[in-house]
Amino acid sequence: MAALIAGCGAQTRVVVAAGTTVVDSGFIDLVASSFEESFPHIQLSVVGDATAQVLELGRRGAADVLLTHSPPAEEAFLASEDTTRYVEVFTSRFVLLGPGTERMRLSGLPVVEAMRAIGQGGLPFVSRADGSGTHLAELDLWRSAGIEPAGQPWYIETGQGMGPTLQVADQRMAFTLSELGAFRRAEDVLSLVEVDVNADTALQNPYHATVPARSEVRSEAERFVDWLTSGEGRTAIGTANRSLYGAETIYEVP
């Protein structure tokens, strides 16, 4: 990525490609602003896309920091690409959502059993189907449940982000899987409710930051990632969390 001239001094632009869940909410922009206050010579340009597309940007050398939330996809990337940083920076969780009239039949079940009940019962389910970290986590749950949803009449694929997918699920009175932060930001305009499934590691949602070795501004990219895991970065993550979600901690630092 090229260096830019800002005012009287040189400012280096670092492209941060991040999953749409943390971009659409404004969360990562708040964190990036805190970083830029401490490092005014570095400009962070945040772009949002599904995890699969974010990793592809890394393969093409079109992004300097990749912020994703699908460990299996990340492992495949690490196996094929040279990187200089790969570190967990914060974590949230996924939630299974559904219409209030239907959620009781699944309440108390482990999440994999709940997904199996949805598939076997032919209950409507809306999927992002866009290669996002949320979509990839959903597919893992179906595999664990022994269900192949593709092509089933009850399985609705939007091919869109979390916001539109939540709207479709709400309109269809269907179930869906969502990242908690994305749901909280839209909750007030939805009738969907969280299904009280048993806590499960399958619903954990770690976010990792990766710096591809091919980045032309690797030093500055590494500085941002190192800052994210520093005391100052953790404080900024907590501040952004409180700004968006109040007392509820959505994004926890490791």
Secondary structure as UniProt FT lines:
FT   STRAND          3..6
FT   TURN            7..8
FT   STRAND          9..19
FT   HELIX           20..24
FT   HELIX           27..38
FT   TURN            40..41
FT   STRAND          42..49
FT   HELIX           51..59
FT   TURN            60..61
FT   STRAND          65..68
FT   HELIX           71..80
FT   STRAND          83..99
FT   TURN            100..102
FT   HELIX           103..105
FT   TURN            106..108
FT   HELIX           111..121
FT   STRAND          125..127
FT   HELIX           133..145
FT   TURN            150..151
FT   TURN            153..154
FT   STRAND          155..157
FT   HELIX           162..172
FT   STRAND          175..179
FT   HELIX           180..186
FT   HELIX           187..189
FT   STRAND          192..194
FT   HELIX           201..203
FT   STRAND          204..212
FT   TURN            213..214
FT   TURN            216..217
FT   HELIX           218..228
FT   HELIX           231..245
FT   TURN            246..247
//
